[in-house]
Amino acid sequence: MEFARVVGRRRDIHFYSPWQPVEMEKVQKVLEAARLASRAMNVAFFKAIVVLRDQLSPADRDALKTPFARHQFDLAPVFILWYHDMDAGPTDFAERRWPAVPSGAVYEALALPPLLGWSDRYVSEVVLPEVLGPAWSRGRRPGGNADVGVAIGQAVLCAVDQGLGTSLAPFSEDAARALFSVPEGWEAVTAQFLGYPLEDWAGIGQRAGEDLAPAVFEGDARTPFAFDEDHRERLVAAGMLTAPDSAPWRASELAYLRRLLDEANGPSQGRNHGTPLAGHEPQEGA
Ligand SMILES: Cc1cc2nc3c(=O)[nH]c(=O)nc-3n(C[C@H](O)[C@H](O)[C@H](O)COP(=O)(O)O)c2cc1C
């Protein structure tokens, strides 16, 4: 798909077809897209755990839920738990691990060439001892990092490009730690859900009523960036800007989905659909 169309099509999908599995080839492509994202010093800051919904017991799936993300864990066949590895930089530094900048290998591969002022001496006498060493000897720093965000962004767009619905939401860090042997230095960032949408892509609009002007400035923090209407029209033609408003039938769609899920789970589950759809309990031996 054209990049503009991928961006234009992406929506936060909440309802997934629980019966339609996601091909592992597509999952792998999503992970490769994340791996190839830009990253500081070429350090692999993100870690990801791929979880197959049907290999979890209902109790374990419930344990992963958070107040804002419940039904996704029941409906999406695959979730990727994304982490920020707070030890990745210091470990690469300590072990001089290829191919990170801290190992000097990026310089040796001429990714940071002498032309740009890099030299073996600069890496070994300045970058390593004076910049990275002191920065990483201060210990783990929580709060996520931009690198992981960039990787997740590529993963999200790659999923959409392959026809998958996807969405992000927090998961229970404690439950995941217990269930999946998560190392202490991994900080939970977000869960990414993958599945084929049960809802229509066009049901919910693309950010109705949102005006970029109050968020983007030019030259200083008071002068709004001048958005050009002609450019905007070309983005509409390219498929990047799509219908901003929800479809007129969105409310009916939601009501229908609600009935469908209540029927499958029993009405007492209410909005959160806390159990799997009938027929989608974990498989024997999982
Ligand atoms: C870091 C992050 C956390 C999010 N957490 C939740 C969440 O807890 N529950 C949820 O339903 N959606 C969550 N979302 C999705 C946003 O609500 C959604 O992207 C936003 O409403 C805009 O809608 P759109 O993605 O369809 O354009 C999250 C998105 C991001 C980037």
Ligand as a Chemical Component Dictionary entry (heavy atoms), coordinates in Angstrom:
data_LIG
# 
_chem_comp.id                   LIG 
_chem_comp.type                 NON-POLYMER 
_chem_comp.pdbx_formal_charge   0 
_chem_comp.three_letter_code    LIG 
# 
loop_
_chem_comp_atom.comp_id 
_chem_comp_atom.atom_id 
_chem_comp_atom.alt_atom_id 
_chem_comp_atom.type_symbol 
_chem_comp_atom.charge 
_chem_comp_atom.model_Cartn_x 
_chem_comp_atom.model_Cartn_y 
_chem_comp_atom.model_Cartn_z 
_chem_comp_atom.pdbx_ordinal 
LIG C1  C1  C 0 0.621  5.126 24.178 1  
LIG C2  C2  C 0 -0.834 4.897 23.835 2  
LIG C3  C3  C 0 -1.678 4.398 24.796 3  
LIG C4  C4  C 0 -3.021 4.158 24.496 4  
LIG N1  N1  N 0 -3.824 3.614 25.435 5  
LIG C5  C5  C 0 -5.083 3.252 25.121 6  
LIG C6  C6  C 0 -5.907 2.581 26.077 7  
LIG O1  O1  O 0 -5.533 2.371 27.218 8  
LIG N2  N2  N 0 -7.135 2.160 25.701 9  
LIG C7  C7  C 0 -7.604 2.407 24.435 10 
LIG O2  O2  O 0 -8.724 1.995 24.160 11 
LIG N3  N3  N 0 -6.865 3.091 23.521 12 
LIG C8  C8  C 0 -5.610 3.497 23.821 13 
LIG N4  N4  N 0 -4.821 4.148 22.897 14 
LIG C9  C9  C 0 -5.382 4.485 21.587 15 
LIG C10 C10 C 0 -5.848 5.926 21.530 16 
LIG O3  O3  O 0 -6.950 6.119 22.389 17 
LIG C11 C11 C 0 -6.223 6.294 20.078 18 
LIG O4  O4  O 0 -5.064 6.155 19.284 19 
LIG C12 C12 C 0 -6.743 7.713 19.985 20 
LIG O5  O5  O 0 -7.996 7.807 20.578 21 
LIG C13 C13 C 0 -6.844 8.221 18.568 22 
LIG O6  O6  O 0 -7.632 7.371 17.773 23 
LIG P1  P1  P 0 -7.030 6.747 16.435 24 
LIG O7  O7  O 0 -5.797 5.962 16.828 25 
LIG O8  O8  O 0 -8.121 5.869 15.890 26 
LIG O9  O9  O 0 -6.684 7.871 15.509 27 
LIG C14 C14 C 0 -3.505 4.451 23.196 28 
LIG C15 C15 C 0 -2.646 4.995 22.236 29 
LIG C16 C16 C 0 -1.317 5.200 22.556 30 
LIG C17 C17 C 0 -0.382 5.786 21.501 31 
# 
loop_
_chem_comp_bond.comp_id 
_chem_comp_bond.atom_id_1 
_chem_comp_bond.atom_id_2 
_chem_comp_bond.value_order 
_chem_comp_bond.pdbx_ordinal 
LIG C1  C2  SING 1  
LIG C2  C3  SING 2  
LIG C2  C16 DOUB 3  
LIG C3  C4  DOUB 4  
LIG C4  N1  SING 5  
LIG C4  C14 SING 6  
LIG N1  C5  DOUB 7  
LIG C5  C6  SING 8  
LIG C5  C8  SING 9  
LIG C6  O1  DOUB 10 
LIG C6  N2  SING 11 
LIG N2  C7  SING 12 
LIG C7  O2  DOUB 13 
LIG C7  N3  SING 14 
LIG N3  C8  DOUB 15 
LIG C8  N4  SING 16 
LIG N4  C9  SING 17 
LIG N4  C14 SING 18 
LIG C9  C10 SING 19 
LIG C10 O3  SING 20 
LIG C10 C11 SING 21 
LIG C11 O4  SING 22 
LIG C11 C12 SING 23 
LIG C12 O5  SING 24 
LIG C12 C13 SING 25 
LIG C13 O6  SING 26 
LIG O6  P1  SING 27 
LIG P1  O7  DOUB 28 
LIG P1  O8  SING 29 
LIG P1  O9  SING 30 
LIG C14 C15 DOUB 31 
LIG C15 C16 SING 32 
LIG C16 C17 SING 33 
# 
